[in-house]
Amino acid sequence: MDYAVDVKEQEATVRMSGRLTFNDHARMRTLIREMLQNDARRQVIDLANLEFVDSAGIGMLLIAREELSNVQKEFALRGAAGQVKRVFSVAQLGKLITLED
């Protein structure tokens, strides 16, 4: 998994690409720290270029949502497509995290 963070005013957009799997745990923890430390109140992960996510990846996204919620930051996932969108649908992730097209 690769990512780039772009902060503009009150929204930080994280553009994620590649595959989000168990092997990305340390990198995801680093990303969560970055999201907690920037000044934007709203944190959005753009998944348009994410090709694959497994159950561990979903778990890490839920951890991100929880940690950001603890510091009163909004969290959303945007642009999921293909396998990622199907997995989110099966897991009913939209009940726990804001999903945007």
Phi, psi and omega per residue, in radians:
M1 nan 2.307 3.027
D2 -2.067 2.724 3.096
Y3 -2.671 2.776 3.038
A4 -2.425 2.427 -3.102
V5 -1.927 2.307 3.099
D6 -2.212 2.017 -3.125
V7 -1.833 2.145 3.063
K8 -2.286 2.010 -3.128
E9 0.913 -2.008 -3.038
Q10 -1.743 0.219 3.114
E11 -2.278 2.250 3.029
A12 -1.841 2.241 3.104
T13 -1.947 2.181 3.088
V14 -1.831 2.036 3.095
R15 -1.654 1.945 -3.065
M16 -1.802 2.480 3.110
S17 -2.475 2.874 3.135
G18 1.565 -2.336 -3.082
R19 -2.193 2.381 3.091
L20 -1.907 1.839 -3.058
T21 -2.352 3.134 3.114
F22 -0.897 -0.625 -3.108
N23 -1.139 -0.241 -3.101
D24 -1.658 0.194 -3.053
H25 -0.952 -0.883 -3.088
A26 -1.128 -0.723 3.141
R27 -1.150 -0.663 3.123
M28 -1.180 -0.653 3.088
R29 -1.091 -0.684 3.082
T30 -1.095 -0.775 3.117
L31 -1.066 -0.778 3.141
I32 -1.046 -0.733 3.087
R33 -1.042 -0.761 3.115
E34 -1.066 -0.719 -3.136
M35 -1.162 -0.646 3.114
L36 -1.211 -0.566 -3.039
Q37 -1.512 -0.416 -3.130
N38 -1.303 2.835 -3.022
D39 -1.461 -0.163 -3.089
A40 -1.173 2.380 3.128
R41 -1.363 -0.495 -3.112
R42 -1.966 2.237 -3.127
Q43 -2.031 2.138 -3.119
V44 -2.148 2.275 3.019
I45 -1.787 2.054 3.113
D46 -1.531 2.029 -3.043
L47 -1.821 0.212 -3.066
A48 -0.965 -0.549 -3.115
N49 -1.829 0.200 3.062
L50 -1.472 2.188 -3.053
E51 -1.580 -0.487 -2.988
F52 -2.716 2.487 3.006
V53 -2.434 2.449 3.066
D54 -1.935 -3.092 -3.081
S55 -1.100 -0.594 3.094
A56 -1.153 -0.659 3.083
G57 -1.085 -0.739 3.081
I58 -1.082 -0.745 3.114
G59 -1.034 -0.697 3.135
M60 -1.189 -0.620 3.077
L61 -1.151 -0.645 3.090
L62 -1.176 -0.655 3.069
I63 -1.100 -0.757 3.109
A64 -1.022 -0.827 3.136
R65 -1.017 -0.773 -3.111
E66 -1.142 -0.814 -3.103
E67 -1.157 -0.652 3.100
L68 -1.219 -0.666 3.103
S69 -1.085 -0.615 3.138
N70 -1.105 -0.382 3.113
V71 -1.974 0.403 3.073
Q72 1.021 0.691 3.023
K73 -1.862 2.442 3.067
E74 -1.334 2.619 -3.131
F75 -2.417 2.332 3.109
A76 -2.543 2.702 3.032
L77 -1.955 2.389 -3.050
R78 -2.260 2.466 2.921
G79 1.319 0.396 3.110
A80 -1.098 2.430 -3.133
A81 -2.490 2.904 3.049
G82 0.980 -2.323 -3.085
Q83 -1.037 -0.665 -3.113
V84 -1.102 -0.801 3.135
K85 -1.122 -0.699 3.124
R86 -1.114 -0.767 3.138
V87 -1.110 -0.747 3.111
F88 -1.054 -0.698 -3.136
S89 -1.145 -0.835 3.138
V90 -1.076 -0.698 -3.125
A91 -1.383 -0.106 -3.099
Q92 0.939 0.745 -3.092
L93 -1.117 -0.477 3.126
G94 -1.067 -0.294 3.086
K95 -1.337 -0.330 -3.055
L96 -1.978 -0.513 -3.072
I97 -2.275 2.468 3.065
T98 -1.163 2.141 3.092
L99 -1.918 2.206 3.124
E100 -2.026 2.580 3.096
D101 -1.317 nan nan
